[in-house]
């Protein structure tokens, strides 16, 4: 049985912009340190669903053959960045 990777951290909108919750279909091919730059390059006005779809598509483009689920929670609007 797989063991989930769990990270506990205090999240504050002043310090954090987004939270990405995803399955190993993403994390097996896209490193955690790669996600922020990928999302930062999206145009202003990109919503959370579009961000999640882009990350899913990136996983598939990198050869992920696993089930891939991605959710993005935006703590601040793109206008605030």
Secondary structure, DSSP 8 states (H G I E B T S, - for coil): ------------TTT--EEEEE-HHHHTTS-HHHHHHHHHTS-TT--HHHHHHHHHHHHHHTT--S---EEEEESS-GGG-
